[in-house]
Amino acid sequence: MGEVPAHVAESAGWIRGVVGQLHRRLRQVDNAGILTPSQSAVLNRLHREGPATQGELAAAEHVRQQSMAATLGVLDELGYLARTPDPADRRRVVISLSEAGMSTVSGVFQHRDEWLAQALADELTPAELEAVTRALPLLQRVAQH
């Protein structure tokens, strides 16, 4: 790997910090305090990646099985999960989102999008918004590196 110019390294640090700050801010507005970050992460993972076992979810979220069991218990009580026997191994249970879980995730995404759209409209001039919009494909390309 070649030498990175100082101004590029500085930009990289700034981008990382801003993306992290935006990510944290979006998590704050996503569910009006109903769900914990761990519960939101599990719902989002099931939405993105599809059904999984408790063990698979625990491994993916880097938590103990007991911690995942507690998280899943709350989400189950809220009616956000569906559990079905694993067709490959009837002793295991596959966890997926219920209709209520899908609706909740969709609502969270919509709420985040609405907040972000309002923040863009409130904070940026039309020219600034255009500049951000033009930069998005570039940032996406970097993210896919």
N, CA, C and O of each residue as an XYZ file, in Angstrom:
580
protein
N       0.850     -1.175      0.000
C       0.000      0.000      0.000
C       0.893      1.234      0.000
O       1.853      1.310      0.766
N       0.582      2.183     -0.844
C       1.412      3.381     -0.989
C       1.178      4.394      0.102
O       0.259      4.276      0.912
N       2.029      5.383      0.098
C       1.950      6.484      1.056
C       0.703      7.327      0.752
O       0.450      7.683     -0.399
N      -0.060      7.637      1.784
C      -1.260      8.462      1.637
C      -0.902      9.894      2.029
O      -0.363     10.125      3.112
N      -1.197     10.848      1.160
C      -0.916     12.249      1.505
C      -1.643     12.665      2.786
O      -2.729     12.167      3.082
N      -1.044     13.565      3.526
C      -1.593     14.002      4.814
C      -3.008     14.552      4.670
O      -3.858     14.280      5.518
N      -3.279     15.316      3.619
C      -4.617     15.898      3.476
C      -5.673     14.816      3.200
O      -6.837     14.982      3.564
N      -5.267     13.710      2.557
C      -6.199     12.609      2.323
C      -6.479     11.882      3.643
O      -7.622     11.522      3.927
N      -5.438     11.668      4.442
C      -5.615     11.036      5.753
C      -6.500     11.894      6.650
O      -7.330     11.371      7.393
N      -6.322     13.205      6.580
C      -7.157     14.112      7.375
C      -8.617     14.027      6.930
O      -9.525     13.985      7.760
N      -8.835     14.002      5.625
C     -10.200     13.864      5.103
C     -10.821     12.540      5.539
O     -12.001     12.491      5.886
N     -10.033     11.472      5.523
C     -10.533     10.161      5.931
C     -11.012     10.195      7.379
O     -12.074      9.661      7.698
N     -10.242     10.812      8.238
C     -10.637     10.920      9.643
C     -11.902     11.743      9.823
O     -12.761     11.417     10.643
N     -12.005     12.811      9.047
C     -13.179     13.669      9.123
C     -14.425     12.919      8.637
O     -15.479     12.987      9.270
N     -14.304     12.213      7.525
C     -15.437     11.439      6.997
C     -15.870     10.387      8.021
O     -17.060     10.249      8.302
N     -14.910      9.650      8.577
C     -15.235      8.623      9.572
C     -15.986      9.219     10.744
O     -16.989      8.667     11.197
N     -15.498     10.351     11.236
C     -16.142     10.998     12.370
C     -17.550     11.478     12.055
O     -18.465     11.304     12.860
N     -17.721     12.079     10.892
C     -19.038     12.601     10.507
C     -20.028     11.458     10.279
O     -21.178     11.536     10.711
N     -19.584     10.399      9.602
C     -20.466      9.264      9.362
C     -20.874      8.629     10.692
O     -22.038      8.274     10.873
N     -19.938      8.484     11.613
C     -20.255      7.943     12.935
C     -21.241      8.815     13.684
O     -22.175      8.307     14.304
N     -21.042     10.118     13.634
C     -21.947     11.052     14.307
C     -23.347     10.979     13.699
O     -24.340     10.975     14.427
N     -23.430     10.920     12.379
C     -24.723     10.821     11.709
C     -25.398      9.494     12.060
O     -26.604      9.452     12.302
N     -24.628      8.426     12.086
C     -25.169      7.114     12.446
C     -25.755      7.130     13.866
O     -26.858      6.632     14.088
N     -25.019      7.698     14.816
C     -25.506      7.783     16.195
C     -26.770      8.644     16.273
O     -27.713      8.307     16.989
N     -26.784      9.745     15.540
C     -27.952     10.636     15.563
C     -29.177      9.940     14.987
O     -30.277     10.083     15.520
N     -29.000      9.193     13.910
C     -30.126      8.464     13.326
C     -30.650      7.392     14.278
O     -31.857      7.162     14.348
N     -29.754      6.738     15.006
C     -30.207      5.743     15.993
C     -31.025      6.399     17.090
O     -31.937      5.773     17.630
N     -30.721      7.643     17.432
C     -31.471      8.343     18.471
C     -32.906      8.626     18.056
O     -33.810      8.607     18.892
N     -33.123      8.886     16.780
C     -34.470      9.244     16.339
C     -35.247      8.053     15.809
O     -36.403      8.206     15.413
N     -34.646      6.869     15.791
C     -35.281      5.774     15.072
C     -36.496      5.158     15.734
O     -37.353      4.630     15.025
N     -36.620      5.195     17.053
C     -37.736      4.458     17.632
C     -38.364      5.116     18.847
O     -39.073      4.457     19.608
N     -38.121      6.380     19.037
C     -38.747      7.142     20.124
C     -38.543      6.486     21.489
O     -39.398      6.607     22.366
N     -37.415      5.792     21.676
C     -37.113      5.216     22.984
C     -37.827      3.916     23.282
O     -37.748      3.424     24.407
N     -38.525      3.342     22.312
C     -39.259      2.106     22.561
C     -38.303      0.921     22.631
O     -38.453      0.046     23.485
N     -37.334      0.893     21.745
C     -36.403     -0.222     21.660
C     -35.008      0.191     22.100
O     -34.601      1.340     21.934
N     -34.282     -0.771     22.667
C     -32.883     -0.523     22.999
C     -32.062     -0.629     21.713
O     -32.546     -1.168     20.718
N     -30.830     -0.123     21.720
C     -29.983     -0.302     20.536
C     -29.794     -1.775     20.154
O     -29.751     -2.097     18.966
N     -29.682     -2.664     21.131
C     -29.521     -4.094     20.846
C     -30.760     -4.665     20.166
O     -30.654     -5.446     19.220
N     -31.924     -4.274     20.647
C     -33.165     -4.754     20.050
C     -33.317     -4.231     18.623
O     -33.716     -4.972     17.724
N     -33.000     -2.958     18.419
C     -33.059     -2.382     17.069
C     -32.088     -3.094     16.137
O     -32.414     -3.362     14.980
N     -30.893     -3.401     16.641
C     -29.887     -4.071     15.814
C     -30.377     -5.442     15.364
O     -30.167     -5.827     14.214
N     -31.026     -6.179     16.256
C     -31.535     -7.503     15.897
C     -32.650     -7.383     14.855
O     -32.666     -8.130     13.877
N     -33.573     -6.457     15.058
C     -34.644     -6.266     14.071
C     -34.063     -5.885     12.710
O     -34.483     -6.410     11.679
N     -33.099     -4.973     12.715
C     -32.480     -4.547     11.455
C     -31.751     -5.707     10.781
O     -31.815     -5.856      9.561
N     -31.061     -6.523     11.566
C     -30.334     -7.661     11.000
C     -31.311     -8.658     10.377
O     -31.077     -9.147      9.271
N     -32.402     -8.962     11.082
C     -33.390     -9.891     10.528
C     -34.016     -9.326      9.257
O     -34.319    -10.071      8.325
N     -34.207     -8.018      9.221
C     -34.769     -7.379      8.026
C     -33.792     -7.471      6.857
O     -34.186     -7.810      5.741
N     -32.514     -7.169      7.112
C     -31.490     -7.154      6.055
C     -31.112     -8.548      5.581
O     -30.995     -8.796      4.381
N     -30.921     -9.461      6.539
C     -30.318    -10.749      6.216
C     -31.287    -11.923      6.242
O     -30.940    -13.025      5.818
N     -32.495    -11.694      6.734
C     -33.493    -12.761      6.761
C     -33.422    -13.607      8.012
O     -32.666    -13.306      8.936
N     -34.212    -14.664      8.040
C     -34.325    -15.512      9.230
C     -32.977    -16.072      9.688
O     -32.064    -16.286      8.892
N     -32.889    -16.301     10.999
C     -31.659    -16.825     11.598
C     -32.001    -17.521     12.902
O     -33.069    -17.305     13.474
N     -31.089    -18.355     13.364
C     -31.263    -18.980     14.680
C     -30.751    -18.023     15.753
O     -30.076    -17.037     15.457
N     -31.084    -18.332     16.990
C     -30.596    -17.518     18.103
C     -29.071    -17.515     18.135
O     -28.458    -16.474     18.371
N     -28.466    -18.655     17.904
C     -27.007    -18.742     17.906
C     -26.379    -17.910     16.800
O     -25.365    -17.246     17.014
N     -26.980    -17.946     15.620
C     -26.467    -17.142     14.508
C     -26.578    -15.651     14.811
O     -25.668    -14.878     14.509
N     -27.700    -15.255     15.410
C     -27.870    -13.840     15.770
C     -26.869    -13.424     16.839
O     -26.286    -12.342     16.759
N     -26.668    -14.273     17.835
C     -25.701    -13.966     18.902
C     -24.303    -13.793     18.318
O     -23.589    -12.856     18.674
N     -23.916    -14.689     17.429
C     -22.585    -14.601     16.818
C     -22.463    -13.333     15.971
O     -21.447    -12.641     16.022
N     -23.495    -13.037     15.200
C     -23.451    -11.865     14.323
C     -23.397    -10.565     15.114
O     -22.763     -9.601     14.685
N     -24.055    -10.535     16.257
C     -24.081     -9.325     17.085
C     -22.973     -9.321     18.145
O     -22.862     -8.375     18.925
N     -22.163    -10.371     18.172
C     -21.029    -10.473     19.109
C     -21.489    -10.388     20.565
O     -20.916     -9.657     21.373
N     -22.540    -11.155     20.879
C     -23.022    -11.237     22.261
C     -23.171    -12.704     22.641
O     -23.180    -13.582     21.778
N     -23.290    -12.960     23.951
C     -23.498    -14.321     24.432
C     -24.911    -14.782     24.083
O     -25.812    -13.967     23.887
N     -25.089    -16.095     24.007
C     -26.418    -16.663     23.710
C     -27.456    -16.213     24.742
O     -28.608    -15.953     24.396
N     -27.041    -16.122     26.011
C     -27.975    -15.715     27.059
C     -28.443    -14.273     26.844
O     -29.615    -13.959     27.051
N     -27.532    -13.409     26.433
C     -27.902    -12.014     26.164
C     -28.855    -11.938     24.983
O     -29.819    -11.172     25.004
N     -28.585    -12.734     23.949
C     -29.468    -12.739     22.787
C     -30.832    -13.293     23.171
O     -31.854    -12.809     22.684
N     -30.862    -14.295     24.035
C     -32.144    -14.861     24.477
C     -32.988    -13.788     25.164
O     -34.198    -13.719     24.950
N     -32.358    -12.958     25.984
C     -33.089    -11.885     26.663
C     -33.617    -10.859     25.658
O     -34.763    -10.419     25.757
N     -32.781    -10.483     24.696
C     -33.195     -9.524     23.660
C     -34.365    -10.085     22.862
O     -35.355     -9.393     22.627
N     -34.245    -11.342     22.450
C     -35.303    -11.974     21.669
C     -36.581    -12.124     22.485
O     -37.680    -12.018     21.941
N     -36.443    -12.369     23.786
C     -37.625    -12.484     24.651
C     -38.455    -11.214     24.652
O     -39.682    -11.267     24.560
N     -37.788    -10.069     24.756
C     -38.507     -8.787     24.739
C     -39.163     -8.563     23.384
O     -40.326     -8.166     23.308
N     -38.414     -8.819     22.318
C     -38.968     -8.625     20.972
C     -40.143     -9.569     20.715
O     -41.094     -9.217     20.018
N     -40.064    -10.770     21.287
C     -41.168    -11.728     21.193
C     -42.401    -11.196     21.919
O     -43.513    -11.260     21.396
N     -42.194    -10.667     23.133
C     -43.307    -10.107     23.913
C     -43.989     -8.956     23.176
O     -45.202     -8.771     23.279
N     -43.196     -8.190     22.435
C     -43.750     -7.078     21.667
C     -44.456     -7.564     20.390
O     -45.121     -6.782     19.711
N     -44.308     -8.839     20.072
C     -44.956     -9.401     18.896
C     -44.211     -9.168     17.600
O     -44.796     -9.255     16.520
N     -42.905     -8.867     17.697
C     -42.118     -8.525     16.520
C     -41.467     -9.725     15.847
O     -40.906     -9.592     14.759
N     -41.534    -10.905     16.483
C     -40.833    -12.070     15.944
C     -41.788    -13.210     15.628
O     -42.858    -13.338     16.223
N     -41.371    -14.028     14.682
C     -42.044    -15.293     14.384
C     -40.992    -16.384     14.530
O     -39.846    -16.217     14.115
N     -41.389    -17.486     15.116
C     -40.462    -18.600     15.330
C     -41.021    -19.837     14.633
O     -42.195    -20.173     14.783
N     -40.168    -20.502     13.875
C     -40.569    -21.728     13.181
C     -39.469    -22.764     13.347
O     -38.297    -22.414     13.483
N     -39.844    -24.038     13.336
C     -38.810    -25.082     13.427
C     -37.896    -25.029     12.206
O     -38.343    -24.768     11.089
N     -36.613    -25.281     12.440
C     -35.628    -25.330     11.352
C     -35.896    -26.601     10.546
O     -35.861    -27.701     11.099
N     -36.165    -26.461      9.236
C     -36.458    -27.659      8.444
C     -35.282    -28.642      8.387
O     -35.491    -29.842      8.211
N     -34.068    -28.153      8.531
C     -32.889    -29.023      8.480
C     -32.631    -29.725      9.814
O     -32.065    -30.818      9.843
N     -33.049    -29.097     10.918
C     -32.815    -29.658     12.248
C     -33.979    -29.238     13.135
O     -33.986    -28.130     13.670
N     -34.952    -30.108     13.290
C     -36.199    -29.777     14.001
C     -35.969    -29.378     15.471
O     -36.886    -28.866     16.112
N     -34.778    -29.601     16.005
C     -34.495    -29.192     17.389
C     -34.231    -27.689     17.470
O     -34.383    -27.087     18.533
N     -33.839    -27.089     16.358
C     -33.529    -25.654     16.337
C     -34.742    -24.860     15.886
O     -35.647    -25.377     15.230
N     -34.731    -23.589     16.256
C     -35.813    -22.681     15.885
C     -35.230    -21.564     15.030
O     -34.178    -21.007     15.345
N     -35.926    -21.246     13.949
C     -35.526    -20.156     13.079
C     -36.394    -18.941     13.434
O     -37.616    -19.037     13.548
N     -35.730    -17.812     13.601
C     -36.402    -16.577     14.014
C     -36.474    -15.641     12.819
O     -35.490    -15.446     12.105
N     -37.651    -15.067     12.613
C     -37.842    -14.091     11.544
C     -38.725    -12.968     12.068
O     -39.216    -13.026     13.196
N     -38.920    -11.962     11.253
C     -39.794    -10.858     11.643
C     -41.250    -11.241     11.398
O     -41.591    -11.822     10.368
N     -42.093    -10.906     12.357
C     -43.530    -11.055     12.167
C     -44.028     -9.869     11.342
O     -43.245     -8.988     10.986
N     -45.313     -9.846     11.041
C     -45.864     -8.684     10.335
C     -45.663     -7.415     11.156
O     -45.332     -6.363     10.610
N     -45.866     -7.517     12.469
C     -45.665     -6.349     13.336
C     -44.200     -5.925     13.339
O     -43.897     -4.733     13.370
N     -43.294     -6.896     13.307
C     -41.863     -6.581     13.255
C     -41.496     -5.888     11.963
O     -40.740     -4.916     11.972
N     -42.020     -6.375     10.852
C     -41.759     -5.735      9.550
C     -42.306     -4.315      9.534
O     -41.659     -3.395      9.033
N     -43.492     -4.147     10.082
C     -44.104     -2.819     10.133
C     -43.275     -1.874     10.993
O     -43.103     -0.705     10.648
N     -42.764     -2.376     12.105
C     -41.938     -1.564     12.992
C     -40.654     -1.137     12.293
O     -40.279      0.035     12.343
N     -39.978     -2.081     11.642
C     -38.738     -1.761     10.938
C     -39.020     -0.733      9.837
O     -38.271      0.231      9.682
N     -40.082     -0.933      9.085
C     -40.438      0.022      8.026
C     -40.705      1.404      8.619
O     -40.287      2.416      8.056
N     -41.399      1.443      9.753
C     -41.670      2.715     10.411
C     -40.400      3.401     10.895
O     -40.263      4.620     10.792
N     -39.474      2.606     11.424
C     -38.193      3.153     11.883
C     -37.437      3.758     10.705
O     -36.916      4.869     10.800
N     -37.377      3.022      9.591
C     -36.678      3.534      8.403
C     -37.342      4.811      7.890
O     -36.658      5.766      7.520
N     -38.664      4.824      7.869
C     -39.384      6.011      7.403
C     -39.110      7.198      8.329
O     -38.897      8.318      7.864
N     -39.116      6.951      9.623
C     -38.857      8.012     10.593
C     -37.455      8.583     10.416
O     -37.263      9.798     10.455
N     -36.473      7.698     10.221
C     -35.098      8.140      9.990
C     -35.004      8.978      8.713
O     -34.371     10.034      8.698
N     -35.637      8.496      7.648
C     -35.596      9.224      6.376
C     -36.245     10.594      6.503
O     -35.736     11.583      5.975
N     -37.374     10.646      7.208
C     -38.058     11.929      7.401
C     -37.198     12.892      8.203
O     -37.101     14.072      7.866
N     -36.567     12.387      9.272
C     -35.701     13.252     10.078
C     -34.548     13.775      9.240
O     -34.247     14.969      9.264
N     -33.902     12.879      8.495
C     -32.749     13.275      7.694
C     -33.154     14.259      6.597
O     -32.438     15.227      6.342
N     -34.279     14.025      5.956
C     -34.750     14.950      4.913
C     -35.006     16.332      5.509
O     -34.656     17.347      4.906
N     -35.612     16.368      6.681
C     -35.878     17.656      7.320
C     -34.578     18.351      7.720
O     -34.448     19.566      7.564
N     -33.619     17.584      8.232
C     -32.324     18.160      8.604
C     -31.604     18.717      7.382
O     -31.014     19.796      7.450
N     -31.645     17.993      6.267
C     -31.020     18.486      5.034
C     -31.684     19.778      4.572
O     -31.010     20.734      4.188
N     -33.013     19.795      4.614
C     -33.753     20.986      4.176
C     -33.491     22.171      5.100
O     -33.377     23.305      4.636
N     -33.396     21.916      6.401
C     -33.205     22.996      7.380
C     -31.783     23.538      7.387
O     -31.581     24.740      7.562
N     -30.798     22.668      7.200
C     -29.400     23.048      7.416
C     -28.624     23.434      6.159
O     -27.618     24.138      6.249
N     -29.076     22.986      4.993
C     -28.295     23.196      3.775
C     -29.000     24.135      2.803
O     -30.224     24.129      2.677
N     -28.204     24.926      2.131
C     -28.732     25.732      1.034
C     -28.971     24.791     -0.150
O     -28.454     23.674     -0.159
N     -29.740     25.222     -1.140
C     -29.920     24.366     -2.317
C     -28.587     23.977     -2.973
O     -28.428     22.839     -3.413
N     -27.646     24.895     -3.041
C     -26.344     24.578     -3.645
C     -25.582     23.560     -2.797
O     -24.938     22.665     -3.344
N     -25.646     23.685     -1.473
C     -24.979     22.722     -0.598
C     -25.617     21.336     -0.726
O     -24.917     20.324     -0.768
N     -26.937     21.302     -0.786
C     -27.635     20.031     -0.942
C     -27.245     19.372     -2.264
O     -27.063     18.156     -2.324
N     -27.119     20.164     -3.311
C     -26.690     19.627     -4.605
C     -25.272     19.059     -4.509
O     -24.986     18.008     -5.082
N     -24.388     19.747     -3.791
C     -23.016     19.266     -3.630
C     -22.992     17.937     -2.866
O     -22.253     17.023     -3.233
N     -23.794     17.830     -1.813
C     -23.872     16.582     -1.049
C     -24.409     15.467     -1.944
O     -23.882     14.355     -1.942
N     -25.442     15.764     -2.694
C     -26.046     14.772     -3.579
C     -25.045     14.290     -4.633
O     -24.989     13.100     -4.943
N     -24.261     15.213     -5.178
C     -23.240     14.830     -6.164
C     -22.144     13.965     -5.537
O     -21.546     13.135     -6.220
N     -21.881     14.153     -4.250
C     -20.816     13.395     -3.584
C     -21.257     11.977     -3.203
O     -20.404     11.124     -2.954
N     -22.542     11.709     -3.152
C     -23.019     10.399     -2.692
C     -22.499      9.226     -3.521
O     -22.052      8.242     -2.932
N     -22.533      9.273     -4.846
C     -21.973      8.137     -5.594
C     -20.489      7.920     -5.313
O     -20.008      6.787     -5.323
N     -19.769      9.012     -5.063
C     -18.348      8.875     -4.741
C     -18.143      8.185     -3.398
O     -17.289      7.307     -3.268
N     -18.927      8.585     -2.402
C     -18.825      7.953     -1.088
C     -19.264      6.494     -1.154
O     -18.694      5.637     -0.479
N     -20.272      6.220     -1.965
C     -20.709      4.832     -2.119
C     -19.593      3.990     -2.741
O     -19.381      2.846     -2.339
N     -18.899      4.542     -3.697
C     -17.777      3.831     -4.339
C     -16.680      3.544     -3.315
O     -16.105      2.455     -3.307
N     -16.393      4.512     -2.458
C     -15.387      4.314     -1.410
C     -15.851      3.222     -0.447
O     -15.058      2.371     -0.045
N     -17.128      3.244     -0.078
C     -17.661      2.251      0.848
C     -17.587      0.837      0.291
O     -17.505     -0.128      1.051
N     -17.616      0.710     -1.024
C     -17.569     -0.597     -1.661
C     -16.144     -1.073     -1.967
O     -15.953     -2.153     -2.525
N     -15.145     -0.260     -1.597
C     -13.732     -0.584     -1.862
C     -13.308     -1.826     -1.098
O     -12.156     -2.248     -1.197
